[in-house]
């Protein structure tokens, strides 16, 4: 690790450091290539809802079955389904979309653990990414709603990024629905009591950026209610 001014000066003068900088510059083209492929494929998909949740959820778990039911009912209402393309909740959602005869999109990510895509994604709607930030652009840009089931750090990352973009008017307001009141109660209590009431780091109006429900029917109802006021169109 470079940890003092003398070492930094030496590194800048060293040829190997310049080679590293050149490699970083060429990396821009890899990022561009991922954006181009993603834009070209996703632009043809049509109105979709992104569904998030843990990759670790087993098929026997109630949330797996609920995710599949949600996706099935969304496709029956004319929406496609976008997931992260992996196992767990993502697999369940793609499975439900497939069973409903709807569009089943998978935005897979290349990870050291070698996450493989699930078998329920339409063959022409599977896209693999090296960069999380490119993948997240696709989730938001081409989704007409976010459905967030219980998950871990990645799920929270996607949830809070969506809420931040809506809060700051960087994207059009779209429905964000958190599923599983028991799971989310502790987090919501902390947001209200600590983030909003105590520290004043957010406003109480921010609680209106999302809904919390328990059933597949409530998810579909909330999304249909939101878009009953507008002509459904891509989120850009």
Secondary structure, 3 states (H helix, E strand, C coil): CCCCHHHHHHHHHCHHHHHHHHHHHHHHHHHHHHHHHHHHHHCCCCCEEEEECCCCCCCCCHHHHHHHHHHHHHHHCCCEEEECCCCCHHHHHHHHHHHCCCCEEEEEECCCCCCCCCCCCCHHHEEEECCHHHHHHHHHHCCCEEEECCCCHHHHHHHHHHHHHHHCCCCCCCEEEEECHHHHHHHHHHHHHHHHHHCCCCCHHHHHHCEEECCHHHHHHHHHHHHCCCCCCCCC
